Amino acid sequence: MQNVLPAPEKTGLTISALHWAGFLGIAVLVLVTSGIGLPSVLVVALGVTGTATLVLSWLGIGRLAAGLPTRRLYGIAVSWCAPLLFARPLFSGDINSYLAQGLIAAKGFDTYLVGPAEALGADSPVTLAVSHYWRDTPAPYGPAFVALARAIAHVAGDAFVPTVLLHRLLGLAGIALLAWALPRLARRVGVSPSIALWLALLNPLVLWHIVAGVHNDGLMVGLMVAGLELVLMGAAKTGAARPALIAAGVIAVSAAANIKIVAVAGLLFVGVDLFRRATPAGRAAVALGLPAGFAAVTVAISLGSGLGFGWVRVLSGVSGQVHSWMAPTNELGFLVGGVGKIFGADLTDGAIRVFSLIGAILGLAVGARLLWLTYREKMHPLYGAGLTFAAMLVLGPVVQPWYLLWTVALLAVSLTTDRGRWILAGISALFGVLLPPANGGAVSLALGYLIAVVLIGGSLFFLKRRNLLPEIRFRKSRT
């Protein structure tokens, strides 16, 4: 396999420069969003400049990643995460919903029947901090996450800062699982572990939306990826199968699906691959054992937590109540609605429902096709699962930048071409600067982004003219 590697004498200096440039960008982001009293235009401008600096540094490291030891990448990950542990929640206010849902469960209400306004009161400070889209909706998450949010509420009450820190610990646990599993999965497919760590662990979306944004996707993805590694480790082709490892993997992936149900896709693809490779007797064990294991874990979490199975009822309804502007199916609905308004007809909601249904049907068809190709040994199960998550993003009714991590985590260990990796890195970079780190009016956002473009562009031009940008020489090398 051909890889582009740097000349050895240039690697250390260049990586150090990019490493600390990224750290500086993160430090600027944390400082300007800390509430020091800057005008909103400057908060947006300097915050976006900081995020863009990190994204550019990450892309630069990607050109050299194949020649780096994994311990160096782990060190960069730790140093980049550290400042964000003390940042305000950035890029999203979902942590307010987590706080509300934890309190609702702690007070004994059914989080799958009532929303914050009904359970906590419409005038509660906790309710008012929740986005108006979610104040009257039940929890859209599985019982594993709601139980954790409830435990945090028992410890922290309605105190915001301890709640953020404890939820960040959950995110860090997911990142640690990701760090453990990525290089192992990459080796199974024949991908460089260093490239996998660069693309998934150091990805700006992990920093912005798991550490800073405190999203539960970090724990979900970490459990899923670690569980898939355990299953594959237990079913390794060499030597006898190790049922205990397979069972542990199924438990981990099932727990991830009890945070967000989408994680079950990973188990489906690995299950199909195990079924294909098994003996006739082994196929029966796979066909019965994996679904039974998932069901047992789900029942244990649902009943053991006391939250019941109400979460199954709300799976299809809650998230779809908000029309995500990033979802392509919704964009088509908005387009039809806009045309309808010209003729005095309100078609938006109906069009979005129709396109969402079409997207769901197409998504099922794509997933079934990818499962069949996996069974026919036309693609690796991790690659098939990663593409399935990508199809969910393109065809699903709700899209958020951090959802891209579902597919990044699996494609990082299964993409075998530089072209594919850089397409994924480019999409990650775009999503990494798409959302501003803090809220602001339309004028503040527009001016802030314009100032950030001028600052970044001017800095790169100055450094280039002064020959201060690190010069990187590449050579072809076979690995």
TAZI-V169612 format. One record per residue. N is the residue number from 1. NEAR is the number of other ideal C-beta (glycine too) atoms within 12 Angstrom. D_FIRST is the distance of its C-alpha to the first C-alpha in whole Angstrom. Layout:
[[N,NEAR,D_FIRST] [N,NEAR,D_FIRST]]
This chain:
[[1,19,0] [2,16,4] [3,27,7] [4,27,10] [5,27,12] [6,30,16] [7,21,18] [8,18,19] [9,13,23] [10,22,23] [11,30,21] [12,19,24] [13,19,27] [14,30,24] [15,34,24] [16,23,27] [17,25,29] [18,39,26] [19,34,27] [20,24,31] [21,35,31] [22,39,30] [23,31,32] [24,26,35] [25,41,34] [26,43,35] [27,28,38] [28,33,39] [29,44,39] [30,36,40] [31,26,43] [32,34,44] [33,38,44] [34,24,46] [35,13,49] [36,14,51] [37,11,52] [38,21,50] [39,19,51] [40,27,49] [41,26,48] [42,26,46] [43,36,45] [44,38,43] [45,35,42] [46,35,41] [47,45,39] [48,43,37] [49,39,37] [50,47,36] [51,50,33] [52,41,32] [53,36,31] [54,48,29] [55,39,27] [56,32,26] [57,39,26] [58,44,23] [59,31,21] [60,33,21] [61,44,20] [62,43,17] [63,32,16] [64,39,16] [65,42,15] [66,35,12] [67,32,14] [68,35,17] [69,21,19] [70,28,19] [71,15,23] [72,26,23] [73,37,22] [74,26,25] [75,24,27] [76,39,26] [77,37,27] [78,24,30] [79,25,31] [80,43,31] [81,36,32] [82,21,35] [83,28,37] [84,43,37] [85,27,39] [86,22,42] [87,36,41] [88,32,43] [89,38,42] [90,40,40] [91,37,38] [92,31,40] [93,28,44] [94,37,42] [95,41,43] [96,34,47] [97,42,46] [98,47,45] [99,41,48] [100,46,50] [101,49,49] [102,44,49] [103,41,53] [104,39,54] [105,39,52] [106,30,54] [107,24,57] [108,16,57] [109,29,56] [110,26,54] [111,44,51] [112,31,50] [113,22,54] [114,27,55] [115,35,53] [116,39,54] [117,26,57] [118,21,59] [119,31,58] [120,33,58] [121,22,60] [122,17,60] [123,12,61] [124,23,59] [125,18,57] [126,35,54] [127,30,54] [128,21,55] [129,28,52] [130,32,50] [131,22,49] [132,18,51] [133,23,49] [134,34,49] [135,31,52] [136,22,54] [137,32,51] [138,34,50] [139,46,47] [140,35,43] [141,43,42] [142,42,42] [143,40,44] [144,37,41] [145,43,41] [146,41,45] [147,34,46] [148,38,44] [149,40,45] [150,35,49] [151,23,48] [152,35,48] [153,33,51] [154,21,53] [155,20,52] [156,26,52] [157,19,54] [158,28,54] [159,19,53] [160,27,50] [161,19,48] [162,20,48] [163,36,47] [164,33,44] [165,24,43] [166,30,43] [167,42,41] [168,35,39] [169,25,39] [170,36,37] [171,44,35] [172,28,34] [173,28,34] [174,45,31] [175,44,29] [176,27,29] [177,36,28] [178,48,25] [179,36,24] [180,26,25] [181,42,23] [182,46,20] [183,31,18] [184,28,19] [185,44,18] [186,39,14] [187,24,14] [188,29,15] [189,32,12] [190,21,9] [191,38,9] [192,36,10] [193,34,14] [194,37,15] [195,45,13] [196,45,15] [197,43,18] [198,49,18] [199,49,18] [200,53,21] [201,48,23] [202,49,23] [203,49,24] [204,53,27] [205,47,28] [206,45,28] [207,50,30] [208,50,33] [209,41,33] [210,50,33] [211,46,34] [212,44,36] [213,40,37] [214,43,38] [215,43,36] [216,45,36] [217,45,33] [218,45,31] [219,40,33] [220,46,32] [221,53,28] [222,40,28] [223,47,30] [224,50,28] [225,53,25] [226,38,26] [227,46,28] [228,52,25] [229,40,24] [230,35,27] [231,47,27] [232,41,24] [233,30,24] [234,29,28] [235,36,26] [236,21,24] [237,14,23] [238,9,24] [239,10,28] [240,13,30] [241,26,30] [242,18,32] [243,22,34] [244,16,35] [245,24,31] [246,34,31] [247,27,34] [248,25,34] [249,42,30] [250,43,33] [251,31,35] [252,42,33] [253,47,31] [254,42,35] [255,43,36] [256,45,34] [257,38,35] [258,44,39] [259,43,38] [260,41,36] [261,34,36] [262,39,33] [263,47,31] [264,39,32] [265,43,29] [266,52,27] [267,46,29] [268,37,29] [269,40,26] [270,45,25] [271,41,28] [272,36,27] [273,37,24] [274,35,27] [275,29,29] [276,27,27] [277,21,26] [278,24,30] [279,13,33] [280,10,35] [281,12,37] [282,21,34] [283,20,34] [284,15,37] [285,23,37] [286,33,34] [287,19,36] [288,18,39] [289,29,37] [290,39,35] [291,20,37] [292,19,40] [293,32,38] [294,35,37] [295,22,41] [296,22,42] [297,36,41] [298,35,42] [299,20,45] [300,21,45] [301,31,44] [302,28,47] [303,16,50] [304,17,49] [305,29,49] [306,20,52] [307,39,50] [308,24,50] [309,21,48] [310,27,49] [311,36,46] [312,22,45] [313,18,48] [314,30,46] [315,24,43] [316,18,43] [317,21,46] [318,30,46] [319,32,42] [320,29,43] [321,23,47] [322,26,45] [323,26,44] [324,26,40] [325,19,40] [326,25,36] [327,30,36] [328,27,35] [329,36,38] [330,33,40] [331,24,40] [332,27,41] [333,32,44] [334,24,45] [335,20,45] [336,25,47] [337,25,49] [338,17,50] [339,17,51] [340,19,53] [341,15,55] [342,12,56] [343,11,58] [344,8,59] [345,15,57] [346,17,55] [347,23,52] [348,23,49] [349,20,49] [350,16,50] [351,27,47] [352,33,45] [353,24,46] [354,21,45] [355,31,41] [356,33,41] [357,22,42] [358,22,40] [359,32,36] [360,24,37] [361,17,37] [362,21,34] [363,30,32] [364,20,34] [365,17,32] [366,26,29] [367,32,29] [368,21,30] [369,20,28] [370,34,25] [371,30,26] [372,19,27] [373,24,23] [374,34,22] [375,26,25] [376,15,24] [377,16,20] [378,18,19] [379,29,17] [380,32,17] [381,40,20] [382,46,19] [383,37,18] [384,40,21] [385,46,23] [386,44,21] [387,35,22] [388,41,26] [389,44,26] [390,35,25] [391,32,28] [392,37,30] [393,35,30] [394,26,30] [395,30,33] [396,36,35] [397,37,38] [398,33,37] [399,33,34] [400,32,34] [401,36,31] [402,43,31] [403,35,30] [404,43,27] [405,51,26] [406,44,26] [407,45,23] [408,46,21] [409,55,21] [410,46,20] [411,44,17] [412,47,16] [413,44,15] [414,43,14] [415,36,12] [416,25,8] [417,19,9] [418,26,10] [419,13,13] [420,24,14] [421,36,14] [422,22,16] [423,19,18] [424,40,19] [425,36,20] [426,21,22] [427,29,24] [428,39,24] [429,30,25] [430,21,28] [431,31,29] [432,42,29] [433,36,32] [434,28,34] [435,32,36] [436,37,39] [437,46,39] [438,37,43] [439,22,45] [440,25,47] [441,16,49] [442,14,48] [443,14,49] [444,25,48] [445,25,44] [446,19,44] [447,23,46] [448,36,43] [449,29,40] [450,19,42] [451,26,42] [452,37,39] [453,20,37] [454,19,40] [455,27,39] [456,30,35] [457,17,35] [458,15,38] [459,23,36] [460,22,33] [461,14,35] [462,15,37] [463,19,35] [464,14,33] [465,11,36] [466,10,37] [467,9,33] [468,14,33] [469,20,30] [470,27,27] [471,16,25] [472,25,22] [473,17,20] [474,21,16] [475,18,14] [476,15,11] [477,16,9] [478,10,6] [479,18,6]]
